[in-house]
Amino acid sequence: MKIQISDGSVTFADGTIGRHTDRPAFLRSRIGKSSKETLVNGPWKTYNMSPEPGVAGSAIFEGDRLRQLSVLLRLPSDDTTGWSDEAEQQRLALHDAWLKAELGEPPYRYSWGQIESSYDARGGITDIVFAYAD
């Protein structure tokens, strides 16, 4: 997984997704073809995906426009012990270290949007979110 700072796209082993990836192009892509539509709420559609080994994520579209890309680095405990707060804290530290190695110190705000590493205790998920601006 590699972030292209110039436009906020992310290159995975199975392809590239970025703010200019519309929903039809996503669904035609290798990543899109293997994704699963998991949520539909009016014009909003969410697709879960595994764009490369060790990475999971989701692409959230409003109509055909990509609004958010969320990725997480998988941990060995994901396959053995399941969810725990401790594992999510480990994942958050892993995400933060990866982002610092890739981009330097936060905040990660750009003309195309922003990147944030976060842990949602209520939802029980830790991810790296690419939020794309208009």
Secondary structure, DSSP 8 states (H G I E B T S, - for coil): -EEETTTTEEEETTEEE-TT-BHHHHHHSHHHHH-EEEEEETTEEEEEEEEETTEEEEEEEETTEEEEEEEEE--THHHHT---HHHHHHHHHHHHHHHHHHH-SS-EEETTEEEEEEEETTTTEEEEEEEE--
